[in-house]
Amino acid sequence: MFDIRRGANGEVLISGRLDAAQVDRVREELKNQATSCEVNFEKLDYISSAGMGVLLGVQKRLSANGQGLILTNMNRHIRELFTIAGFNHVFTIK
């Protein structure tokens, strides 16, 4: 199961499993994002390469205007995936 929603402070809260079947929901939620925002991974259990790819696409669009995604509260496994992929040099990860 996957869920994406906005928190009270505007952060993006994602939970469950972000795989190819869910990337359209993420793309839709973030399509109008024009400024930097926090994406909270605290309740995310799994992310596929398709999920990572959709986040990378948003990051590229935002970085063209000096903005970006700030990824927070990753579990150890997901943080390792982002590091192996070199995404720790692309995103701000806290």
Secondary structure as a PSIPRED ss2 file (coil, helix, strand):
# PSIPRED VFORMAT (PSIPRED V4.0)

   1 M C   1.000  0.000  0.000
   2 F E   0.000  0.000  1.000
   3 D E   0.000  0.000  1.000
   4 I E   0.000  0.000  1.000
   5 R E   0.000  0.000  1.000
   6 R E   0.000  0.000  1.000
   7 G C   1.000  0.000  0.000
   8 A C   1.000  0.000  0.000
   9 N C   1.000  0.000  0.000
  10 G C   1.000  0.000  0.000
  11 E C   1.000  0.000  0.000
  12 V E   0.000  0.000  1.000
  13 L E   0.000  0.000  1.000
  14 I E   0.000  0.000  1.000
  15 S E   0.000  0.000  1.000
  16 G E   0.000  0.000  1.000
  17 R E   0.000  0.000  1.000
  18 L E   0.000  0.000  1.000
  19 D C   1.000  0.000  0.000
  20 A H   0.000  1.000  0.000
  21 A H   0.000  1.000  0.000
  22 Q H   0.000  1.000  0.000
  23 V H   0.000  1.000  0.000
  24 D H   0.000  1.000  0.000
  25 R H   0.000  1.000  0.000
  26 V H   0.000  1.000  0.000
  27 R H   0.000  1.000  0.000
  28 E H   0.000  1.000  0.000
  29 E H   0.000  1.000  0.000
  30 L H   0.000  1.000  0.000
  31 K C   1.000  0.000  0.000
  32 N C   1.000  0.000  0.000
  33 Q C   1.000  0.000  0.000
  34 A C   1.000  0.000  0.000
  35 T C   1.000  0.000  0.000
  36 S C   1.000  0.000  0.000
  37 C E   0.000  0.000  1.000
  38 E E   0.000  0.000  1.000
  39 V E   0.000  0.000  1.000
  40 N E   0.000  0.000  1.000
  41 F E   0.000  0.000  1.000
  42 E E   0.000  0.000  1.000
  43 K E   0.000  0.000  1.000
  44 L E   0.000  0.000  1.000
  45 D E   0.000  0.000  1.000
  46 Y E   0.000  0.000  1.000
  47 I E   0.000  0.000  1.000
  48 S C   1.000  0.000  0.000
  49 S H   0.000  1.000  0.000
  50 A H   0.000  1.000  0.000
  51 G H   0.000  1.000  0.000
  52 M H   0.000  1.000  0.000
  53 G H   0.000  1.000  0.000
  54 V H   0.000  1.000  0.000
  55 L H   0.000  1.000  0.000
  56 L H   0.000  1.000  0.000
  57 G H   0.000  1.000  0.000
  58 V H   0.000  1.000  0.000
  59 Q H   0.000  1.000  0.000
  60 K H   0.000  1.000  0.000
  61 R H   0.000  1.000  0.000
  62 L H   0.000  1.000  0.000
  63 S H   0.000  1.000  0.000
  64 A C   1.000  0.000  0.000
  65 N C   1.000  0.000  0.000
  66 G C   1.000  0.000  0.000
  67 Q C   1.000  0.000  0.000
  68 G C   1.000  0.000  0.000
  69 L E   0.000  0.000  1.000
  70 I E   0.000  0.000  1.000
  71 L E   0.000  0.000  1.000
  72 T E   0.000  0.000  1.000
  73 N C   1.000  0.000  0.000
  74 M C   1.000  0.000  0.000
  75 N C   1.000  0.000  0.000
  76 R H   0.000  1.000  0.000
  77 H H   0.000  1.000  0.000
  78 I H   0.000  1.000  0.000
  79 R H   0.000  1.000  0.000
  80 E H   0.000  1.000  0.000
  81 L H   0.000  1.000  0.000
  82 F H   0.000  1.000  0.000
  83 T H   0.000  1.000  0.000
  84 I H   0.000  1.000  0.000
  85 A C   1.000  0.000  0.000
  86 G C   1.000  0.000  0.000
  87 F H   0.000  1.000  0.000
  88 N H   0.000  1.000  0.000
  89 H H   0.000  1.000  0.000
  90 V C   1.000  0.000  0.000
  91 F C   1.000  0.000  0.000
  92 T E   0.000  0.000  1.000
  93 I E   0.000  0.000  1.000
  94 K C   1.000  0.000  0.000
